């Protein structure tokens, strides 16, 4: 398998190649399910195109809770098959598919009510253990006394916690995982192009035979012919179905989930924490890409505004801080919040108006001859959704098609990762880097770390950290464009790096430095680079303003005041 780089030039070639031939499968939407479907189809020997209107993982797949989990909340709803399926997939992700990106993480469920909580929580986590036995993480939960609980969670509010139940989940940086799925699909033969907006569909009678794309970087139109098309557009599913002029067989409802990022020092705990709210569970999660941060969330409320840029409100942030503070001796305040992000869950509409009760299961249907739709589900089960979508697409294919092999196909960076980790001290010495820096790189790139080290060898200045975001090397920003498909400053600072949520200035101070680094790769002149910087800063300012608004309507209006990175995408 060749190691395909998602460079600007390869993107242009991919669009040209898609327009010059008939694809077997065109996948629309490069979130985790779309990228997974492209990898699945390419691995079966099909000629595949993957297109995305914005950036890889620019929607839901970069804004999750960063967990690979079975879903404790679904046990309460008695969704045992969904939990079992998710735990099986968790094991594959942690152990085989991407051990460089996903890691087990320890959690404690604090017991707030004497007696009843120990029985209730212990029983639930016990069932979780049974369903997940041997599936990627230590599967024996442990009950903690009040004293042992306080040793692990010294920052607990006095009288609020009477013990705990310790167990494990998995975690990963979702945006990097989705990007690596797309890169692995490209390395397997798929053609991948972002900034490619579907404006319509091609038809032969009532059969869908492809799509019309607009390259948002150049304005050029392309007609892409495909034997089968898969709509994996997430919260944009209904919008895309309207463009296809097909009858809606179900609806997708958007549920907003908000998270805040706070310093690790703000909460004195050695493990992650989970507490129950009136609607669901709230997680206090060790940040998967930084040892000095927590990610706290989430909310679950209907969203009926702009799908590309959901906005967190003041009420959302207060809700999260308030529920976390029930457990904390030293309450969190707004001054502790480093970053905030909001994402949308694509839920299958049901009879309930309460999004917390809508289905987290997925569905796959043939919406029209030649057009398959996949929607719903949860991040952890992306591979199952992708498999089901491709199976549906090829069930009446004119030639035999192999079965999915994604269960046994590690992502780029996985092969050889463990050996490199074991040898990280020598590797760091040879590269002239500190061991913690090398560990950081291995946790983001796995065995692809050699590509970054090669860049540093050619230009030693790339080994320097970014001035205002020192947890990242300059090489990482450069590599985001040369190999990882980033086309705009927002792609780099928000998804390839996490500067937009893990630095106090949210990336505004790093914007000019990064633009100077990547401008030559993207063909930016001084005016274009300055515009990218100004646009990024305007986006951050609009987000900050939205986060002091009282409701979704006013927050959405403030957020939409910032210009779109890709002209015409909105």
Secondary structure, 3 states (H helix, E strand, C coil): CCCCCECHHHHHHHHHHHHHCEEEEEEECCCHHHHHHHHHHHHCCCCEEEECCCCCCCCHHHCCCCEECCCHHHHHCCCHHHHHHHHHHHHHHHHHHCCCCEEEEEEEEECCCCCHHHHHHHHHHHHHHHHHCCCCCCCCCEEECHHHHHHHCCCECCCCCCCEEEEEEEEECHHHHHHHHHHHHHHHCCEEECCEEEEEEEEECCEEEEEEEEECCCCCEEEEEEEEEEECCHHHHHHHHHHHCCCCCCCEEEEEEEEEEEEHHHCCCCCEEEEECCCCEEEEEECCCCCCEEEEECCCEECCCCCCCCCCCHHHHHHHHHHHHCCECCCCCHHHEEEEEEEEEEEECCCCCCHHHCECCEEEEEEECCEEEEEECCHHHHHHHHHHHHHHHHCCCCCCCCCCCHHHCCCCCCCCHHHHHHCHHHHHHHHCCCHHHHHHHHHHHHHHHHHHHHHHHHCHHHHCEECCEEEEEHHHHHHHHHCECCCCHHHHHHHHCCHHHHCCCCCCCCHHHHHHHHHHHHCCCHHHHHHHHHHHHHHHHHHHHHCCCCCHHHHHHHHCCCCCCCCCCC
